[in-house]
Amino acid sequence: MKHIGSILFKCFNSRNVRCRKYEYSFIDDEFLILLYVDRSFDEIDAMNSEIFSKCYDEGLIDELNKLSYFIIPYEVGVD
């Protein structure tokens, strides 16, 4: 899980993404996280593709499946 966090951080950092708010919980061996960021849906889609590709390349798909994360634009989440 730590390694996936590192991948998320690097993806956010390389794109200069600002996480404006987050929510999280842990239910039945699954970590749930909701990240509100200062990006559009198109940019978030590109980030998700990059995150999946890096996790796949590093053999972390099983770990990624235990993590439910959603990245949404901050403006959408606060309305």
N, C-alpha and C positions, 0 to 999 in steps of 0.2 A: 504494500500500500504506500510505503514511503517513496518508492521509486516512481510510482504513478504521480504522486504529489510533486515530485521533482520535474516530471515531464510537463505537468500543468503549469508549474511556475515558470519553466523555461519558455513555454509557448506564450504565456501572458507577457513575460518580460521582453521577449524578442519583438513583440508587436506593440509594446508600450501600453498594454491594456490595464485599465484601472478597475479593480473590483470595488464597487461603491457600497455593496451590502452583501451579506451572505446569511444563509440559514442552514442548519444541519441537524440530523438525527441519526440514530443507530437502531435498526429494527431487524430482529432475526438474522444476525450475521451479515446484514447489508447496511452499508454506510450511505446515507442519502444526503446530498448537498445541493443547494440552489445558490447559484452565483449571479449577482446582478452586475453587469459590466457596462462600460461606456462605449459600446460598439453596436453596429447594426446586425440584423439577422444574417445578412450575407457574410459579414466578417466572422460572425460566430460559427457559421457553417464551415468556413475555411479552417477555423481553429479546431473544430471537432474532427475534421478530416485529418489534420496534422497530428492531433493527439492520438487518434485511433492508429494511424500509420506507425507512429513511434512506438506505441504499446505493442503492436503486432510485430514490428521488427525486433523488439526486445523480449518477445515471448511472454507478454504480460496480459494476454487476452482473458485468461481465467480470472486474474485479479481484477481486471477492468470490469468484468461482469458482476463482481461483488460490490461494485461502486456504482450507485445511481447518481449521476450528476446532471444538472441542467444549467446551461448558461443562457441567460436572457438579457436583453437590453434593459438597463436600469429604468428608463422612461416607461417601458411597458409594465414592468413589475410593480411600480409604485402608483399606477393609476387605478 
